[in-house]
């Protein structure tokens, strides 16, 4: 199926497009057009960098902490249930939160882990303790709980190490406590 246009309509469409292009050329120079195009491309590329709340797939609103009262539910207290194996300064007292570093610091890629029991649901959760690095010591809300700590020859289970390895700055600032998931007991050895 082919569509044919009336020659008169085709000429008027061509004239309209030509007039629009000439009008733009009169108002904007090539450099102005290129600078606006570049600005639009850079702005469009920066759009994904805007702050947006992103939840992990399957994450529940509030997480396993929701509705816990008292010090076991307060992330600024050492008795908070996620801090069962922490040794350091709490990021929740230093401008960050239980799960995020304060501005001006970055989360270390190497962590130690612990297993803590949530008093609300009675389940054990695997907690990743990440150090936030890059600024001097926060100096607030020191917490040292060593439940399940192993001797130093099990370095990956020990919380006395500066875990800022792998970052540009090795300066420790504070520690976070991220829930990795529900702890599941393994099969007994045969």
C-alpha positions as CSV (number, residue, x, y, z in Angstrom):
1,X,0.0,0.0,0.0
2,X,1.5,3.3,-1.0
3,X,0.4,6.7,0.1
4,X,0.5,9.6,-2.2
5,X,0.4,13.2,-1.2
6,X,-1.2,16.0,-3.1
7,X,1.7,18.0,-4.7
8,X,0.2,21.2,-3.3
9,X,0.2,19.8,0.3
10,X,3.7,18.4,-0.2
11,X,5.0,21.9,-1.2
12,X,3.3,23.6,1.8
13,X,4.8,21.0,4.2
14,X,8.2,21.5,2.6
15,X,7.8,25.3,2.9
16,X,6.8,25.0,6.5
17,X,9.8,22.8,7.4
18,X,12.1,25.2,5.5
19,X,10.7,28.3,7.2
20,X,11.0,26.6,10.7
21,X,14.6,25.6,10.0
22,X,15.5,29.1,8.7
23,X,13.8,30.7,11.7
24,X,15.9,28.5,14.1
25,X,19.1,29.3,12.2
26,X,18.4,33.1,12.5
27,X,17.8,32.9,16.3
28,X,20.5,30.4,17.2
29,X,24.1,30.1,15.9
30,X,25.8,26.8,15.3
31,X,27.9,27.2,18.5
32,X,24.8,28.1,20.6
33,X,23.0,25.0,19.2
34,X,26.0,22.7,19.9
35,X,26.4,24.1,23.4
36,X,22.7,23.5,24.2
37,X,22.8,20.1,22.6
38,X,25.9,19.2,24.8
39,X,24.2,20.6,27.9
40,X,21.2,18.5,27.2
41,X,23.3,15.3,26.7
42,X,25.3,15.9,29.8
43,X,22.2,16.7,31.8
44,X,20.4,13.6,30.5
45,X,23.5,11.5,31.5
46,X,23.5,12.9,35.0
47,X,19.7,12.2,35.5
48,X,20.3,8.7,37.0
49,X,22.6,10.3,39.6
50,X,19.7,12.1,41.3
51,X,18.8,10.8,44.7
52,X,16.2,8.2,44.4
53,X,15.0,5.7,47.1
54,X,16.0,2.3,45.8
55,X,15.0,-0.8,47.7
56,X,16.7,-4.1,47.2
57,X,14.5,-6.7,45.4
58,X,12.2,-8.4,47.9
59,X,13.0,-5.9,50.7
60,X,10.2,-5.2,53.2
61,X,9.4,-1.7,54.3
62,X,10.9,-1.2,57.7
63,X,12.9,-4.4,57.5
64,X,13.4,-6.7,60.4
65,X,13.7,-3.8,62.9
66,X,10.2,-2.5,62.6
67,X,8.3,-1.9,65.8
68,X,11.0,-2.9,68.3
69,X,10.9,-0.7,71.4
70,X,13.5,0.1,74.0
71,X,17.3,0.0,73.5
72,X,17.1,-3.1,71.4
73,X,15.2,-1.1,68.8
74,X,17.3,2.1,69.0
75,X,20.2,2.2,66.6
76,X,22.0,4.9,68.6
77,X,22.3,2.6,71.6
78,X,24.9,-0.2,72.0
79,X,22.1,-2.6,73.1
80,X,20.5,-2.4,69.6
81,X,20.0,-6.0,68.4
82,X,22.1,-5.7,65.2
83,X,25.2,-4.7,67.3
84,X,25.8,-8.1,68.9
85,X,29.3,-8.4,67.3
86,X,30.3,-4.8,66.7
87,X,33.4,-3.1,67.9
88,X,33.6,0.6,67.0
89,X,31.8,3.9,66.8
90,X,28.1,3.8,65.7
91,X,27.5,5.6,62.4
92,X,23.9,6.3,63.5
93,X,25.5,8.7,66.1
94,X,27.9,10.2,63.6
95,X,25.7,11.6,60.8
96,X,25.0,8.3,59.0
97,X,22.6,5.5,59.8
98,X,22.7,1.8,60.6
99,X,23.0,1.1,56.9
100,X,24.8,4.1,55.4
101,X,28.0,6.1,56.0
102,X,28.0,9.8,56.9
103,X,28.7,12.3,54.2
104,X,32.4,12.6,53.3
105,X,33.1,8.9,54.1
106,X,33.0,5.8,52.1
107,X,32.0,2.3,53.0
108,X,34.8,-0.2,53.2
109,X,34.5,-3.2,50.7
110,X,35.9,-5.7,53.3
111,X,33.7,-6.6,56.3
112,X,33.4,-8.8,59.2
113,X,30.1,-10.6,59.9
114,X,28.1,-11.7,62.9
115,X,24.8,-13.5,63.6
116,X,22.4,-11.6,65.8
117,X,18.9,-12.6,67.1
118,X,16.1,-10.2,66.4
119,X,14.0,-9.9,69.6
120,X,10.8,-9.1,67.6
121,X,10.6,-12.3,65.5
122,X,13.1,-14.5,67.3
123,X,15.1,-15.2,64.1
124,X,18.8,-15.0,63.7
125,X,20.1,-12.7,61.0
126,X,23.5,-12.5,59.3
127,X,24.9,-8.9,59.9
128,X,27.7,-7.4,57.9
129,X,29.7,-4.8,59.8
130,X,31.1,-2.3,57.3
131,X,33.5,0.4,58.4
132,X,33.1,3.9,57.0
133,X,36.4,5.5,56.2
134,X,37.9,8.8,55.1
135,X,37.4,11.2,58.0
136,X,38.9,11.2,61.5
137,X,37.3,9.3,64.3
138,X,33.7,10.3,65.0
139,X,34.3,9.9,68.8
140,X,30.6,9.3,69.7
141,X,28.7,6.2,70.7
142,X,31.5,3.7,71.2
143,X,30.2,0.2,71.3
144,X,32.2,-3.0,72.0
145,X,30.1,-6.2,72.0
146,X,32.1,-9.4,71.3
147,X,29.4,-12.0,71.1
148,X,30.8,-14.9,69.0
149,X,34.2,-13.2,68.5
150,X,36.9,-15.6,67.5
151,X,40.6,-15.5,68.4
152,X,42.8,-13.4,66.2
153,X,43.9,-16.4,64.1
154,X,40.4,-16.3,62.6
155,X,41.0,-12.8,61.3
156,X,37.9,-12.8,59.2
157,X,35.7,-13.3,62.3
158,X,37.6,-10.7,64.4
159,X,36.3,-7.2,64.9
160,X,39.6,-5.7,66.2
161,X,41.0,-5.0,62.7
162,X,40.7,-1.7,60.8
163,X,38.6,-2.8,57.9
164,X,39.3,0.2,55.7
165,X,41.5,-1.9,53.5
166,X,41.0,-1.4,49.8
167,X,40.1,2.3,50.0
168,X,42.1,5.3,49.2
169,X,41.9,6.5,52.8
170,X,42.6,4.0,55.6
171,X,41.3,6.4,58.3
172,X,38.5,4.8,60.3
173,X,35.4,6.9,61.1
174,X,32.5,4.7,62.3
175,X,30.8,1.3,61.6
176,X,27.4,0.3,60.1
177,X,25.4,-2.9,60.6
178,X,23.7,-4.2,57.4
179,X,21.3,-7.2,57.5
180,X,22.4,-9.7,54.8
181,X,19.6,-12.1,55.4
182,X,18.1,-14.7,57.7
183,X,20.8,-17.1,59.1
184,X,20.1,-20.7,58.2
185,X,21.7,-23.6,60.0
186,X,23.8,-25.9,57.8
187,X,23.4,-29.6,57.4
188,X,25.1,-31.6,60.2
189,X,28.4,-33.2,59.1
190,X,28.4,-36.9,58.5
